[in-house]
Amino acid sequence: MVRVARPRAVAFDVNETLTDLAPLAEVFERLGVGKDALAWWFAALVRDGFALA
């Protein structure tokens, strides 16, 4: 019988997979910054979140 080593941990990338950012585009438009700023804002949010963690 062949023994297969089990992983000690499994990690999943859930950013933009389990969260839909599309509704925020409307909010960005209402605030006057434009929906194109959403991608920049999310990238900065992830970057800062990792840095603070």
mmCIF entry with sequence, helices, sheets and N, C-alpha, C, O atoms, coordinates in Angstrom:
data_MODEL
# 
_entry.id   MODEL 
# 
_entity.id                         1 
_entity.type                       polymer 
_entity.pdbx_number_of_molecules   1 
# 
_entity_poly.entity_id                      1 
_entity_poly.type                           'polypeptide(L)' 
_entity_poly.nstd_linkage                   no 
_entity_poly.nstd_monomer                   no 
_entity_poly.pdbx_seq_one_letter_code       MVRVARPRAVAFDVNETLTDLAPLAEVFERLGVGKDALAWWFAALVRDGFALA 
_entity_poly.pdbx_seq_one_letter_code_can   MVRVARPRAVAFDVNETLTDLAPLAEVFERLGVGKDALAWWFAALVRDGFALA 
_entity_poly.pdbx_strand_id                 A 
# 
loop_
_entity_poly_seq.entity_id 
_entity_poly_seq.num 
_entity_poly_seq.mon_id 
_entity_poly_seq.hetero 
1 1  MET n 
1 2  VAL n 
1 3  ARG n 
1 4  VAL n 
1 5  ALA n 
1 6  ARG n 
1 7  PRO n 
1 8  ARG n 
1 9  ALA n 
1 10 VAL n 
1 11 ALA n 
1 12 PHE n 
1 13 ASP n 
1 14 VAL n 
1 15 ASN n 
1 16 GLU n 
1 17 THR n 
1 18 LEU n 
1 19 THR n 
1 20 ASP n 
1 21 LEU n 
1 22 ALA n 
1 23 PRO n 
1 24 LEU n 
1 25 ALA n 
1 26 GLU n 
1 27 VAL n 
1 28 PHE n 
1 29 GLU n 
1 30 ARG n 
1 31 LEU n 
1 32 GLY n 
1 33 VAL n 
1 34 GLY n 
1 35 LYS n 
1 36 ASP n 
1 37 ALA n 
1 38 LEU n 
1 39 ALA n 
1 40 TRP n 
1 41 TRP n 
1 42 PHE n 
1 43 ALA n 
1 44 ALA n 
1 45 LEU n 
1 46 VAL n 
1 47 ARG n 
1 48 ASP n 
1 49 GLY n 
1 50 PHE n 
1 51 ALA n 
1 52 LEU n 
1 53 ALA n 
# 
_struct_asym.id          A 
_struct_asym.entity_id   1 
# 
loop_
_struct_conf.conf_type_id 
_struct_conf.id 
_struct_conf.pdbx_PDB_helix_id 
_struct_conf.beg_label_comp_id 
_struct_conf.beg_label_asym_id 
_struct_conf.beg_label_seq_id 
_struct_conf.pdbx_beg_PDB_ins_code 
_struct_conf.end_label_comp_id 
_struct_conf.end_label_asym_id 
_struct_conf.end_label_seq_id 
_struct_conf.pdbx_end_PDB_ins_code 
_struct_conf.beg_auth_comp_id 
_struct_conf.beg_auth_asym_id 
_struct_conf.beg_auth_seq_id 
_struct_conf.end_auth_comp_id 
_struct_conf.end_auth_asym_id 
_struct_conf.end_auth_seq_id 
_struct_conf.pdbx_PDB_helix_class 
_struct_conf.details 
_struct_conf.pdbx_PDB_helix_length 
HELX_P HELX_P1 AA1 ALA A 22 ? LEU A 31 ? ALA A 22 LEU A 31 1 ? 10 
HELX_P HELX_P2 AA2 ALA A 37 ? LEU A 52 ? ALA A 37 LEU A 52 1 ? 16 
# 
_struct_conf_type.id          HELX_P 
_struct_conf_type.criteria    ? 
_struct_conf_type.reference   ? 
# 
loop_
_atom_site.group_PDB 
_atom_site.id 
_atom_site.type_symbol 
_atom_site.label_atom_id 
_atom_site.label_alt_id 
_atom_site.label_comp_id 
_atom_site.label_asym_id 
_atom_site.label_entity_id 
_atom_site.label_seq_id 
_atom_site.pdbx_PDB_ins_code 
_atom_site.Cartn_x 
_atom_site.Cartn_y 
_atom_site.Cartn_z 
_atom_site.occupancy 
_atom_site.B_iso_or_equiv 
_atom_site.pdbx_formal_charge 
_atom_site.auth_seq_id 
_atom_site.auth_comp_id 
_atom_site.auth_asym_id 
_atom_site.auth_atom_id 
_atom_site.pdbx_PDB_model_num 
ATOM 1   N N  . MET A 1 1  ? 0.845   -1.175 0.000   1.00 0.00 ? 1  MET A N  1 
ATOM 2   C CA . MET A 1 1  ? 0.000   0.000  0.000   1.00 0.00 ? 1  MET A CA 1 
ATOM 3   C C  . MET A 1 1  ? 0.894   1.243  0.000   1.00 0.00 ? 1  MET A C  1 
ATOM 4   O O  . MET A 1 1  ? 1.860   1.324  0.759   1.00 0.00 ? 1  MET A O  1 
ATOM 5   N N  . VAL A 1 2  ? 0.566   2.193  -0.846  1.00 0.00 ? 2  VAL A N  1 
ATOM 6   C CA . VAL A 1 2  ? 1.324   3.435  -0.934  1.00 0.00 ? 2  VAL A CA 1 
ATOM 7   C C  . VAL A 1 2  ? 0.701   4.463  -0.006  1.00 0.00 ? 2  VAL A C  1 
ATOM 8   O O  . VAL A 1 2  ? -0.503  4.714  -0.060  1.00 0.00 ? 2  VAL A O  1 
ATOM 9   N N  . ARG A 1 3  ? 1.531   5.060  0.850   1.00 0.00 ? 3  ARG A N  1 
ATOM 10  C CA . ARG A 1 3  ? 1.032   6.096  1.755   1.00 0.00 ? 3  ARG A CA 1 
ATOM 11  C C  . ARG A 1 3  ? 1.240   7.455  1.104   1.00 0.00 ? 3  ARG A C  1 
ATOM 12  O O  . ARG A 1 3  ? 2.330   7.769  0.626   1.00 0.00 ? 3  ARG A O  1 
ATOM 13  N N  . VAL A 1 4  ? 0.199   8.241  1.094   1.00 0.00 ? 4  VAL A N  1 
ATOM 14  C CA . VAL A 1 4  ? 0.253   9.584  0.514   1.00 0.00 ? 4  VAL A CA 1 
ATOM 15  C C  . VAL A 1 4  ? 0.260   10.584 1.661   1.00 0.00 ? 4  VAL A C  1 
ATOM 16  O O  . VAL A 1 4  ? -0.593  10.540 2.547   1.00 0.00 ? 4  VAL A O  1 
ATOM 17  N N  . ALA A 1 5  ? 1.235   11.483 1.630   1.00 0.00 ? 5  ALA A N  1 
ATOM 18  C CA . ALA A 1 5  ? 1.308   12.497 2.690   1.00 0.00 ? 5  ALA A CA 1 
ATOM 19  C C  . ALA A 1 5  ? 0.167   13.499 2.521   1.00 0.00 ? 5  ALA A C  1 
ATOM 20  O O  . ALA A 1 5  ? -0.077  14.001 1.424   1.00 0.00 ? 5  ALA A O  1 
ATOM 21  N N  . ARG A 1 6  ? -0.510  13.775 3.603   1.00 0.00 ? 6  ARG A N  1 
ATOM 22  C CA . ARG A 1 6  ? -1.595  14.760 3.575   1.00 0.00 ? 6  ARG A CA 1 
ATOM 23  C C  . ARG A 1 6  ? -1.031  16.146 3.868   1.00 0.00 ? 6  ARG A C  1 
ATOM 24  O O  . ARG A 1 6  ? -0.130  16.285 4.694   1.00 0.00 ? 6  ARG A O  1 
ATOM 25  N N  . PRO A 1 7  ? -1.540  17.147 3.215   1.00 0.00 ? 7  PRO A N  1 
ATOM 26  C CA . PRO A 1 7  ? -1.069  18.511 3.500   1.00 0.00 ? 7  PRO A CA 1 
ATOM 27  C C  . PRO A 1 7  ? -1.500  18.937 4.898   1.00 0.00 ? 7  PRO A C  1 
ATOM 28  O O  . PRO A 1 7  ? -2.545  18.516 5.395   1.00 0.00 ? 7  PRO A O  1 
ATOM 29  N N  . ARG A 1 8  ? -0.690  19.766 5.516   1.00 0.00 ? 8  ARG A N  1 
ATOM 30  C CA . ARG A 1 8  ? -1.022  20.265 6.854   1.00 0.00 ? 8  ARG A CA 1 
ATOM 31  C C  . ARG A 1 8  ? -2.006  21.418 6.780   1.00 0.00 ? 8  ARG A C  1 
ATOM 32  O O  . ARG A 1 8  ? -2.742  21.682 7.731   1.00 0.00 ? 8  ARG A O  1 
ATOM 33  N N  . ALA A 1 9  ? -2.013  22.106 5.639   1.00 0.00 ? 9  ALA A N  1 
ATOM 34  C CA . ALA A 1 9  ? -2.926  23.240 5.468   1.00 0.00 ? 9  ALA A CA 1 
ATOM 35  C C  . ALA A 1 9  ? -3.260  23.395 3.990   1.00 0.00 ? 9  ALA A C  1 
ATOM 36  O O  . ALA A 1 9  ? -2.495  22.996 3.112   1.00 0.00 ? 9  ALA A O  1 
ATOM 37  N N  . VAL A 1 10 ? -4.409  23.980 3.747   1.00 0.00 ? 10 VAL A N  1 
ATOM 38  C CA . VAL A 1 10 ? -4.829  24.287 2.385   1.00 0.00 ? 10 VAL A CA 1 
ATOM 39  C C  . VAL A 1 10 ? -5.259  25.747 2.383   1.00 0.00 ? 10 VAL A C  1 
ATOM 40  O O  . VAL A 1 10 ? -6.011  26.179 3.256   1.00 0.00 ? 10 VAL A O  1 
ATOM 41  N N  . ALA A 1 11 ? -4.780  26.507 1.396   1.00 0.00 ? 11 ALA A N  1 
ATOM 42  C CA . ALA A 1 11 ? -5.124  27.922 1.307   1.00 0.00 ? 11 ALA A CA 1 
ATOM 43  C C  . ALA A 1 11 ? -5.901  28.178 0.020   1.00 0.00 ? 11 ALA A C  1 
ATOM 44  O O  . ALA A 1 11 ? -5.613  27.601 -1.029  1.00 0.00 ? 11 ALA A O  1 
ATOM 45  N N  . PHE A 1 12 ? -6.878  29.046 0.129   1.00 0.00 ? 12 PHE A N  1 
ATOM 46  C CA . PHE A 1 12 ? -7.686  29.418 -1.022  1.00 0.00 ? 12 PHE A CA 1 
ATOM 47  C C  . PHE A 1 12 ? -7.590  30.916 -1.245  1.00 0.00 ? 12 PHE A C  1 
ATOM 48  O O  . PHE A 1 12 ? -7.566  31.691 -0.289  1.00 0.00 ? 12 PHE A O  1 
ATOM 49  N N  . ASP A 1 13 ? -7.535  31.323 -2.500  1.00 0.00 ? 13 ASP A N  1 
ATOM 50  C CA . ASP A 1 13 ? -7.545  32.739 -2.854  1.00 0.00 ? 13 ASP A CA 1 
ATOM 51  C C  . ASP A 1 13 ? -8.997  33.126 -3.085  1.00 0.00 ? 13 ASP A C  1 
ATOM 52  O O  . ASP A 1 13 ? -9.609  32.687 -4.059  1.00 0.00 ? 13 ASP A O  1 
ATOM 53  N N  . VAL A 1 14 ? -9.547  33.937 -2.208  1.00 0.00 ? 14 VAL A N  1 
ATOM 54  C CA . VAL A 1 14 ? -10.960 34.290 -2.309  1.00 0.00 ? 14 VAL A CA 1 
ATOM 55  C C  . VAL A 1 14 ? -11.185 35.719 -2.782  1.00 0.00 ? 14 VAL A C  1 
ATOM 56  O O  . VAL A 1 14 ? -12.330 36.126 -2.979  1.00 0.00 ? 14 VAL A O  1 
ATOM 57  N N  . ASN A 1 15 ? -10.127 36.482 -2.967  1.00 0.00 ? 15 ASN A N  1 
ATOM 58  C CA . ASN A 1 15 ? -10.287 37.861 -3.436  1.00 0.00 ? 15 ASN A CA 1 
ATOM 59  C C  . ASN A 1 15 ? -10.873 37.880 -4.839  1.00 0.00 ? 15 ASN A C  1 
ATOM 60  O O  . ASN A 1 15 ? -10.316 37.294 -5.768  1.00 0.00 ? 15 ASN A O  1 
ATOM 61  N N  . GLU A 1 16 ? -11.969 38.542 -4.976  1.00 0.00 ? 16 GLU A N  1 
ATOM 62  C CA . GLU A 1 16 ? -12.726 38.669 -6.222  1.00 0.00 ? 16 GLU A CA 1 
ATOM 63  C C  . GLU A 1 16 ? -13.289 37.342 -6.718  1.00 0.00 ? 16 GLU A C  1 
ATOM 64  O O  . GLU A 1 16 ? -13.834 37.280 -7.819  1.00 0.00 ? 16 GLU A O  1 
ATOM 65  N N  . THR A 1 17 ? -13.167 36.288 -5.932  1.00 0.00 ? 17 THR A N  1 
ATOM 66  C CA . THR A 1 17 ? -13.773 35.012 -6.285  1.00 0.00 ? 17 THR A CA 1 
ATOM 67  C C  . THR A 1 17 ? -15.097 34.867 -5.553  1.00 0.00 ? 17 THR A C  1 
ATOM 68  O O  . THR A 1 17 ? -16.111 34.514 -6.154  1.00 0.00 ? 17 THR A O  1 
ATOM 69  N N  . LEU A 1 18 ? -15.083 35.135 -4.270  1.00 0.00 ? 18 LEU A N  1 
ATOM 70  C CA . LEU A 1 18 ? -16.312 35.041 -3.477  1.00 0.00 ? 18 LEU A CA 1 
ATOM 71  C C  . LEU A 1 18 ? -16.992 36.388 -3.286  1.00 0.00 ? 18 LEU A C  1 
ATOM 72  O O  . LEU A 1 18 ? -18.122 36.450 -2.804  1.00 0.00 ? 18 LEU A O  1 
ATOM 73  N N  . THR A 1 19 ? -16.321 37.452 -3.656  1.00 0.00 ? 19 THR A N  1 
ATOM 74  C CA . THR A 1 19 ? -16.907 38.787 -3.528  1.00 0.00 ? 19 THR A CA 1 
ATOM 75  C C  . THR A 1 19 ? -17.071 39.406 -4.899  1.00 0.00 ? 19 THR A C  1 
ATOM 76  O O  . THR A 1 19 ? -16.142 39.399 -5.706  1.00 0.00 ? 19 THR A O  1 
ATOM 77  N N  . ASP A 1 20 ? -18.244 39.937 -5.163  1.00 0.00 ? 20 ASP A N  1 
ATOM 78  C CA . ASP A 1 20 ? -18.526 40.597 -6.424  1.00 0.00 ? 20 ASP A CA 1 
ATOM 79  C C  . ASP A 1 20 ? -18.363 42.101 -6.224  1.00 0.00 ? 20 ASP A C  1 
ATOM 80  O O  . ASP A 1 20 ? -19.119 42.718 -5.474  1.00 0.00 ? 20 ASP A O  1 
ATOM 81  N N  . LEU A 1 21 ? -17.395 42.678 -6.883  1.00 0.00 ? 21 LEU A N  1 
ATOM 82  C CA . LEU A 1 21 ? -17.127 44.105 -6.731  1.00 0.00 ? 21 LEU A CA 1 
ATOM 83  C C  . LEU A 1 21 ? -17.979 44.970 -7.655  1.00 0.00 ? 21 LEU A C  1 
ATOM 84  O O  . LEU A 1 21 ? -17.963 46.195 -7.538  1.00 0.00 ? 21 LEU A O  1 
ATOM 85  N N  . ALA A 1 22 ? -18.719 44.351 -8.569  1.00 0.00 ? 22 ALA A N  1 
ATOM 86  C CA . ALA A 1 22 ? -19.508 45.102 -9.542  1.00 0.00 ? 22 ALA A CA 1 
ATOM 87  C C  . ALA A 1 22 ? -20.470 46.115 -8.899  1.00 0.00 ? 22 ALA A C  1 
ATOM 88  O O  . ALA A 1 22 ? -20.588 47.229 -9.410  1.00 0.00 ? 22 ALA A O  1 
ATOM 89  N N  . PRO A 1 23 ? -21.157 45.776 -7.809  1.00 0.00 ? 23 PRO A N  1 
ATOM 90  C CA . PRO A 1 23 ? -22.052 46.770 -7.211  1.00 0.00 ? 23 PRO A CA 1 
ATOM 91  C C  . PRO A 1 23 ? -21.325 48.031 -6.715  1.00 0.00 ? 23 PRO A C  1 
ATOM 92  O O  . PRO A 1 23 ? -21.925 49.102 -6.622  1.00 0.00 ? 23 PRO A O  1 
ATOM 93  N N  . LEU A 1 24 ? -20.043 47.893 -6.401  1.00 0.00 ? 24 LEU A N  1 
ATOM 94  C CA . LEU A 1 24 ? -19.298 49.062 -5.938  1.00 0.00 ? 24 LEU A CA 1 
ATOM 95  C C  . LEU A 1 24 ? -19.024 50.058 -7.056  1.00 0.00 ? 24 LEU A C  1 
ATOM 96  O O  . LEU A 1 24 ? -18.791 51.236 -6.786  1.00 0.00 ? 24 LEU A O  1 
ATOM 97  N N  . ALA A 1 25 ? -19.049 49.607 -8.303  1.00 0.00 ? 25 ALA A N  1 
ATOM 98  C CA . ALA A 1 25 ? -18.803 50.512 -9.434  1.00 0.00 ? 25 ALA A CA 1 
ATOM 99  C C  . ALA A 1 25 ? -19.822 51.646 -9.433  1.00 0.00 ? 25 ALA A C  1 
ATOM 100 O O  . ALA A 1 25 ? -19.475 52.795 -9.707  1.00 0.00 ? 25 ALA A O  1 
ATOM 101 N N  . GLU A 1 26 ? -21.074 51.330 -9.127  1.00 0.00 ? 26 GLU A N  1 
ATOM 102 C CA . GLU A 1 26 ? -22.124 52.356 -9.061  1.00 0.00 ? 26 GLU A CA 1 
ATOM 103 C C  . GLU A 1 26 ? -21.842 53.361 -7.946  1.00 0.00 ? 26 GLU A C  1 
ATOM 104 O O  . GLU A 1 26 ? -22.067 54.560 -8.112  1.00 0.00 ? 26 GLU A O  1 
ATOM 105 N N  . VAL A 1 27 ? -21.354 52.873 -6.824  1.00 0.00 ? 27 VAL A N  1 
ATOM 106 C CA . VAL A 1 27 ? -21.027 53.758 -5.702  1.00 0.00 ? 27 VAL A CA 1 
ATOM 107 C C  . VAL A 1 27 ? -19.879 54.685 -6.086  1.00 0.00 ? 27 VAL A C  1 
ATOM 108 O O  . VAL A 1 27 ? -19.912 55.876 -5.778  1.00 0.00 ? 27 VAL A O  1 
ATOM 109 N N  . PHE A 1 28 ? -18.873 54.148 -6.751  1.00 0.00 ? 28 PHE A N  1 
ATOM 110 C CA . PHE A 1 28 ? -17.749 54.967 -7.195  1.00 0.00 ? 28 PHE A CA 1 
ATOM 111 C C  . PHE A 1 28 ? -18.215 56.038 -8.169  1.00 0.00 ? 28 PHE A C  1 
ATOM 112 O O  . PHE A 1 28 ? -17.729 57.168 -8.126  1.00 0.00 ? 28 PHE A O  1 
ATOM 113 N N  . GLU A 1 29 ? -19.159 55.693 -9.053  1.00 0.00 ? 29 GLU A N  1 
ATOM 114 C CA . GLU A 1 29 ? -19.721 56.672 -9.990  1.00 0.00 ? 29 GLU A CA 1 
ATOM 115 C C  . GLU A 1 29 ? -20.459 57.772 -9.235  1.00 0.00 ? 29 GLU A C  1 
ATOM 116 O O  . GLU A 1 29 ? -20.285 58.953 -9.534  1.00 0.00 ? 29 GLU A O  1 
ATOM 117 N N  . ARG A 1 30 ? -21.277 57.396 -8.265  1.00 0.00 ? 30 ARG A N  1 
ATOM 118 C CA . ARG A 1 30 ? -22.038 58.392 -7.481  1.00 0.00 ? 30 ARG A CA 1 
ATOM 119 C C  . ARG A 1 30 ? -21.110 59.317 -6.715  1.00 0.00 ? 30 ARG A C  1 
ATOM 120 O O  . ARG A 1 30 ? -21.413 60.497 -6.536  1.00 0.00 ? 30 ARG A O  1 
ATOM 121 N N  . LEU A 1 31 ? -19.982 58.789 -6.263  1.00 0.00 ? 31 LEU A N  1 
ATOM 122 C CA . LEU A 1 31 ? -19.020 59.615 -5.528  1.00 0.00 ? 31 LEU A CA 1 
ATOM 123 C C  . LEU A 1 31 ? -18.209 60.524 -6.449  1.00 0.00 ? 31 LEU A C  1 
ATOM 124 O O  . LEU A 1 31 ? -17.517 61.434 -5.993  1.00 0.00 ? 31 LEU A O  1 
ATOM 125 N N  . GLY A 1 32 ? -18.309 60.260 -7.748  1.00 0.00 ? 32 GLY A N  1 
ATOM 126 C CA . GLY A 1 32 ? -17.634 61.111 -8.709  1.00 0.00 ? 32 GLY A CA 1 
ATOM 127 C C  . GLY A 1 32 ? -16.204 60.722 -9.031  1.00 0.00 ? 32 GLY A C  1 
ATOM 128 O O  . GLY A 1 32 ? -15.495 61.485 -9.686  1.00 0.00 ? 32 GLY A O  1 
ATOM 129 N N  . VAL A 1 33 ? -15.766 59.558 -8.589  1.00 0.00 ? 33 VAL A N  1 
ATOM 130 C CA . VAL A 1 33 ? -14.393 59.139 -8.880  1.00 0.00 ? 33 VAL A CA 1 
ATOM 131 C C  . VAL A 1 33 ? -14.326 58.235 -10.107 1.00 0.00 ? 33 VAL A C  1 
ATOM 132 O O  . VAL A 1 33 ? -13.236 57.956 -10.606 1.00 0.00 ? 33 VAL A O  1 
ATOM 133 N N  . GLY A 1 34 ? -15.457 57.783 -10.592 1.00 0.00 ? 34 GLY A N  1 
ATOM 134 C CA . GLY A 1 34 ? -15.494 56.934 -11.778 1.00 0.00 ? 34 GLY A CA 1 
ATOM 135 C C  . GLY A 1 34 ? -15.309 55.473 -11.437 1.00 0.00 ? 34 GLY A C  1 
ATOM 136 O O  . GLY A 1 34 ? -14.585 55.112 -10.509 1.00 0.00 ? 34 GLY A O  1 
ATOM 137 N N  . LYS A 1 35 ? -15.988 54.639 -12.220 1.00 0.00 ? 35 LYS A N  1 
ATOM 138 C CA . LYS A 1 35 ? -15.923 53.199 -11.951 1.00 0.00 ? 35 LYS A CA 1 
ATOM 139 C C  . LYS A 1 35 ? -14.555 52.605 -12.262 1.00 0.00 ? 35 LYS A C  1 
ATOM 140 O O  . LYS A 1 35 ? -14.224 51.530 -11.762 1.00 0.00 ? 35 LYS A O  1 
ATOM 141 N N  . ASP A 1 36 ? -13.762 53.283 -13.072 1.00 0.00 ? 36 ASP A N  1 
ATOM 142 C CA . ASP A 1 36 ? -12.415 52.782 -13.383 1.00 0.00 ? 36 ASP A CA 1 
ATOM 143 C C  . ASP A 1 36 ? -11.505 52.809 -12.163 1.00 0.00 ? 36 ASP A C  1 
ATOM 144 O O  . ASP A 1 36 ? -10.511 52.086 -12.121 1.00 0.00 ? 36 ASP A O  1 
ATOM 145 N N  . ALA A 1 37 ? -11.828 53.628 -11.175 1.00 0.00 ? 37 ALA A N  1 
ATOM 146 C CA . ALA A 1 37 ? -11.024 53.710 -9.955  1.00 0.00 ? 37 ALA A CA 1 
ATOM 147 C C  . ALA A 1 37 ? -11.206 52.484 -9.070  1.00 0.00 ? 37 ALA A C  1 
ATOM 148 O O  . ALA A 1 37 ? -10.424 52.265 -8.144  1.00 0.00 ? 37 ALA A O  1 
ATOM 149 N N  . LEU A 1 38 ? -12.228 51.686 -9.344  1.00 0.00 ? 38 LEU A N  1 
ATOM 150 C CA . LEU A 1 38 ? -12.506 50.505 -8.521  1.00 0.00 ? 38 LEU A CA 1 
ATOM 151 C C  . LEU A 1 38 ? -11.350 49.523 -8.538  1.00 0.00 ? 38 LEU A C  1 
ATOM 152 O O  . LEU A 1 38 ? -10.976 49.005 -7.486  1.00 0.00 ? 38 LEU A O  1 
ATOM 153 N N  . ALA A 1 39 ? -10.773 49.253 -9.697  1.00 0.00 ? 39 ALA A N  1 
ATOM 154 C CA . ALA A 1 39 ? -9.653  48.302 -9.792  1.00 0.00 ? 39 ALA A CA 1 
ATOM 155 C C  . ALA A 1 39 ? -8.451  48.811 -9.002  1.00 0.00 ? 39 ALA A C  1 
ATOM 156 O O  . ALA A 1 39 ? -7.795  48.041 -8.300  1.00 0.00 ? 39 ALA A O  1 
ATOM 157 N N  . TRP A 1 40 ? -8.163  50.097 -9.116  1.00 0.00 ? 40 TRP A N  1 
ATOM 158 C CA . TRP A 1 40 ? -7.036  50.687 -8.373  1.00 0.00 ? 40 TRP A CA 1 
ATOM 159 C C  . TRP A 1 40 ? -7.297  50.605 -6.868  1.00 0.00 ? 40 TRP A C  1 
ATOM 160 O O  . TRP A 1 40 ? -6.413  50.230 -6.099  1.00 0.00 ? 40 TRP A O  1 
ATOM 161 N N  . TRP A 1 41 ? -8.511  50.955 -6.458  1.00 0.00 ? 41 TRP A N  1 
ATOM 162 C CA . TRP A 1 41 ? -8.861  50.938 -5.039  1.00 0.00 ? 41 TRP A CA 1 
ATOM 163 C C  . TRP A 1 41 ? -8.741  49.522 -4.465  1.00 0.00 ? 41 TRP A C  1 
ATOM 164 O O  . TRP A 1 41 ? -8.213  49.341 -3.367  1.00 0.00 ? 41 TRP A O  1 
ATOM 165 N N  . PHE A 1 42 ? -9.229  48.520 -5.202  1.00 0.00 ? 42 PHE A N  1 
ATOM 166 C CA . PHE A 1 42 ? -9.174  47.147 -4.703  1.00 0.00 ? 42 PHE A CA 1 
ATOM 167 C C  . PHE A 1 42 ? -7.735  46.657 -4.610  1.00 0.00 ? 42 PHE A C  1 
ATOM 168 O O  . PHE A 1 42 ? -7.369  45.984 -3.646  1.00 0.00 ? 42 PHE A O  1 
ATOM 169 N N  . ALA A 1 43 ? -6.916  46.989 -5.606  1.00 0.00 ? 43 ALA A N  1 
ATOM 170 C CA . ALA A 1 43 ? -5.506  46.589 -5.567  1.00 0.00 ? 43 ALA A CA 1 
ATOM 171 C C  . ALA A 1 43 ? -4.810  47.208 -4.357  1.00 0.00 ? 43 ALA A C  1 
ATOM 172 O O  . ALA A 1 43 ? -4.022  46.542 -3.686  1.00 0.00 ? 43 ALA A O  1 
ATOM 173 N N  . ALA A 1 44 ? -5.099  48.478 -4.076  1.00 0.00 ? 44 ALA A N  1 
ATOM 174 C CA . ALA A 1 44 ? -4.505  49.141 -2.910  1.00 0.00 ? 44 ALA A CA 1 
ATOM 175 C C  . ALA A 1 44 ? -5.026  48.518 -1.610  1.00 0.00 ? 44 ALA A C  1 
ATOM 176 O O  . ALA A 1 44 ? -4.277  48.375 -0.644  1.00 0.00 ? 44 ALA A O  1 
ATOM 177 N N  . LEU A 1 45 ? -6.292  48.155 -1.592  1.00 0.00 ? 45 LEU A N  1 
ATOM 178 C CA . LEU A 1 45 ? -6.886  47.525 -0.408  1.00 0.00 ? 45 LEU A CA 1 
ATOM 179 C C  . LEU A 1 45 ? -6.211  46.195 -0.095  1.00 0.00 ? 45 LEU A C  1 
ATOM 180 O O  . LEU A 1 45 ? -5.868  45.921 1.056   1.00 0.00 ? 45 LEU A O  1 
ATOM 181 N N  . VAL A 1 46 ? -6.022  45.366 -1.126  1.00 0.00 ? 46 VAL A N  1 
ATOM 182 C CA . VAL A 1 46 ? -5.346  44.079 -0.934  1.00 0.00 ? 46 VAL A CA 1 
ATOM 183 C C  . VAL A 1 46 ? -3.905  44.278 -0.501  1.00 0.00 ? 46 VAL A C  1 
ATOM 184 O O  . VAL A 1 46 ? -3.435  43.622 0.429   1.00 0.00 ? 46 VAL A O  1 
ATOM 185 N N  . ARG A 1 47 ? -3.197  45.189 -1.178  1.00 0.00 ? 47 ARG A N  1 
ATOM 186 C CA . ARG A 1 47 ? -1.798  45.457 -0.836  1.00 0.00 ? 47 ARG A CA 1 
ATOM 187 C C  . ARG A 1 47 ? -1.670  45.897 0.625   1.00 0.00 ? 47 ARG A C  1 
ATOM 188 O O  . ARG A 1 47 ? -0.843  45.368 1.368   1.00 0.00 ? 47 ARG A O  1 
ATOM 189 N N  . ASP A 1 48 ? -2.479  46.853 1.023   1.00 0.00 ? 48 ASP A N  1 
ATOM 190 C CA . ASP A 1 48 ? -2.401  47.368 2.390   1.00 0.00 ? 48 ASP A CA 1 
ATOM 191 C C  . ASP A 1 48 ? -2.834  46.320 3.402   1.00 0.00 ? 48 ASP A C  1 
ATOM 192 O O  . ASP A 1 48 ? -2.278  46.250 4.498   1.00 0.00 ? 48 ASP A O  1 
ATOM 193 N N  . GLY A 1 49 ? -3.823  45.502 3.047   1.00 0.00 ? 49 GLY A N  1 
ATOM 194 C CA . GLY A 1 49 ? -4.275  44.442 3.940   1.00 0.00 ? 49 GLY A CA 1 
ATOM 195 C C  . GLY A 1 49 ? -3.163  43.436 4.210   1.00 0.00 ? 49 GLY A C  1 
ATOM 196 O O  . GLY A 1 49 ? -2.959  43.016 5.349   1.00 0.00 ? 49 GLY A O  1 
ATOM 197 N N  . PHE A 1 50 ? -2.444  43.052 3.152   1.00 0.00 ? 50 PHE A N  1 
ATOM 198 C CA . PHE A 1 50 ? -1.320  42.135 3.333   1.00 0.00 ? 50 PHE A CA 1 
ATOM 199 C C  . PHE A 1 50 ? -0.223  42.785 4.163   1.00 0.00 ? 50 PHE A C  1 
ATOM 200 O O  . PHE A 1 50 ? 0.378   42.132 5.017   1.00 0.00 ? 50 PHE A O  1 
ATOM 201 N N  . ALA A 1 51 ? 0.039   44.046 3.926   1.00 0.00 ? 51 ALA A N  1 
ATOM 202 C CA . ALA A 1 51 ? 1.101   44.741 4.664   1.00 0.00 ? 51 ALA A CA 1 
ATOM 203 C C  . ALA A 1 51 ? 0.752   44.839 6.151   1.00 0.00 ? 51 ALA A C  1 
ATOM 204 O O  . ALA A 1 51 ? 1.620   44.665 7.007   1.00 0.00 ? 51 ALA A O  1 
ATOM 205 N N  . LEU A 1 52 ? -0.487  45.110 6.448   1.00 0.00 ? 52 LEU A N  1 
ATOM 206 C CA . LEU A 1 52 ? -0.896  45.248 7.849   1.00 0.00 ? 52 LEU A CA 1 
ATOM 207 C C  . LEU A 1 52 ? -0.982  43.891 8.554   1.00 0.00 ? 52 LEU A C  1 
ATOM 208 O O  . LEU A 1 52 ? -0.810  43.803 9.770   1.00 0.00 ? 52 LEU A O  1 
ATOM 209 N N  . ALA A 1 53 ? -1.246  42.851 7.789   1.00 0.00 ? 53 ALA A N  1 
ATOM 210 C CA . ALA A 1 53 ? -1.339  41.517 8.390   1.00 0.00 ? 53 ALA A CA 1 
ATOM 211 C C  . ALA A 1 53 ? 0.046   41.026 8.767   1.00 0.00 ? 53 ALA A C  1 
ATOM 212 O O  . ALA A 1 53 ? 0.189   39.921 9.289   1.00 0.00 ? 53 ALA A O  1 
# 
